[in-house]
Amino acid sequence: MEKMTVRMGEWFFTQALAGYKKILESHGVKVETVPDGIIIEKRHLELLPEAFFAYYLKQYSVASREERIIRGLHKKWKEGNSSVKTELNRRINDIKKKTEKYFSKTKEGARLIELAESYRKEKKYSEETDQWIDQFLELLKTEEIDHKLTANIFKTVHLRSHFGQVSFLNVSKNSLSLEEQKETFFKDFVLPVLEEWEFYEALEKGDRDEVLNIVGKSANSLSSLKRPFRKKTLEEMKAYIEREVHKCSFTDFPIALHSFDEGIFVPLALSIGNAINMTWDSNGKELLPLCSLARLLIFCSQAGATMSQGKSVFVYYGGTFDEIYQTNQFYARIKSENRTFDEIVFDLVREQKLRADYTKNHYMIYEYTSDYDSRKTLLNYMVMTPSLVRLFSDHANLFEKIHHTNKSGMVRLLLQGIDPKHFITEVLRGKVKNSYPSFEVVQMTIIRHLNQIYAKGDFEVDSNLEKRYVWALVKCAEQVKHKIGNDKKTQGIAYRLLNAVRSNDKNTFMDTVMRTYISCDLEIPGILLEALHENKLDFATVGNAWIAGLISKANERNGGEDLNE
């Protein structure tokens, strides 16, 4: 076999295909795609170890990362901020210790260690320290030093949490040179694929001697067939494969000699020994069979995701493989610009808006982190439904008026399908307690109200009219506030109303509001009856909007005058 088409499947396997393509193409190798997957070529497999290490050495270069951080800290120290020297010394000492472990006897390593000691001892900035830092960072870029330190980082921090200590990730392999680790990767991951392809090709051609030769020399998964094949005819071998050997769960390859366990993909793997009751047709020995190619592809999955605040993120939807790949490439590019999660979501919406069907797809955003030692995985999946795409696309300006901490929380709740009403109420409670302006709460209330409407499939609604309903409630409450003229009294009323909204107590809310209007000698507006009837607005929307108006500040921006806000 010279090539094989592998199609998308579960999100993490699609992520694996994206990672394989990303690794090879970053090495200058073009991976051919089909609408629902990619084409794996034998010549590419042989190049993969070199491409794999080149990708990770560049992606997580210790020299590049530390130069950005250390130069920034040194600049602050130079400008008189002595408090950063402790962190500077810590980072430089950490690099010095790692260099001592591997390169203390080399010319570059010895000089780097010497410079680190000199710099750490200095209490005050001098021009000489500029030279020391320049030389220190230049020596850190020495290929041998940077590659060794970077390899230890990407194996321990990024790959171990995904794949445990298999193959060259095992701590016992840390003493190997990079070339030796590449050879280990080829022997453990690539060679089994090539052997299985040769084996299947020989079996299909009817070459019994070649089948036995391949099985006999294999030190990998195929070696399990040595004993059962020893005295069998070719037809008996084919019958054995058909009867006793599983087919791959992830590809079309008909021979699967591995199981989906903790050494394959830690975040979703199960311990076979502890999950025998979940196996099926496998005598308690195998769980989700897979071929060597699937195992290799999954080993590329970490590269298919984007790292964001210590978590892996992958965007998945009902598009072609190329579309999904480009979407995640776009995500990775904008993440590298240090955007927050909510900013990235809106950038994704703007990117997808260029596609004709952007409001028809459900965009799944998978976010996960794993701890291999504690065998713990935290997996969040967020769904950007067509209604949310519409909300984020048409009303992005509403989100811009919200403080970034509240905006991020609001966006995550919406994506997780959780009603943000309690979140809004708690934000509003903080405004009441601290006498802060409530304008952003009005924006959040409008967002929630529009989301409820779009979630019902009503995309033709007059959004300006819906905004007016909310702002009318705010204005009503502002009239009451001005009539009361006492901030302490309005604060007390607001607390009682917040408790009623939180507990969904409509009667207490309306009773408190009516008493307030009577005491102010004002007529209660009809729109407040929505709190009871919920024809146009639900109770939480009415309650939060009215309370926000009750505690509003005179110098707050009057968002109700401009419905494009």
Beta strands, then each sheet from edge to edge (+ up, - down):
strand 1: 3-7
strand 2: 33-34
strand 3: 37-41
strand 4: 258-259
strand 5: 289-290
strand 6: 306-308
strand 7: 311-316
strand 8: 363-371
strand 9: 376-384
sheet 1: 1+ 3- 2+
sheet 2: 4+ 5-
sheet 3: 6+ 7- 8+ 9-
end
